[in-house]
Amino acid sequence: MEINEEKLKGILKEHKEDTDAKIDGIKGHFDAVLKEHKKDTDVKIDSVLKEQRQEYQNHLDIMVEDFTSQIKLLAESVSGIQEQLIALREMVAKNTEDIEIMKIDIAFIKNGMKKKVDVEEFEALETRVAILEAKPAV
């Protein structure tokens, strides 16, 4: 059997068509397998995502609860500090009033002391009176 160029082209064309048909068959089978695996994979991914979403939501709920409790503690602390601040303001106001009263009292005592004679002046006056009494009356 002699093979010429046309026979060779015909054989190659038949072989190509046969190979293309086999490849199309394999491709169709492969596409069907991929499609089935994609469905399984999508179901698994959805399941994993749903589980992770739930875990994340639980974690967020815990964080929110913890944050809320810390805010409550902070609010209680601020409230206590405000009460202490009010008490300190009242004490300062009372001390300010007391100091003003003490200033008035000191000024009153100071003015009263100016009008009184001190001990040295009193002794000097006593000495002068004694000298005058000791002199004979003229």
Buried (B, 14 or more C-beta within 10 A) or exposed (E): EEEEEEEEEEEEEEEEEEEEEEEEEEEEEEEEEEEEEEEEEEEEEEEEEEEEEEEEEEEEEEEEEEEEEEEEEEEEEEEEEEEEEEEEEEEEEEEEEEEEEEEEEEEEEEEEEEEEEEEEEEEEEEEEEEEEEEEEEE
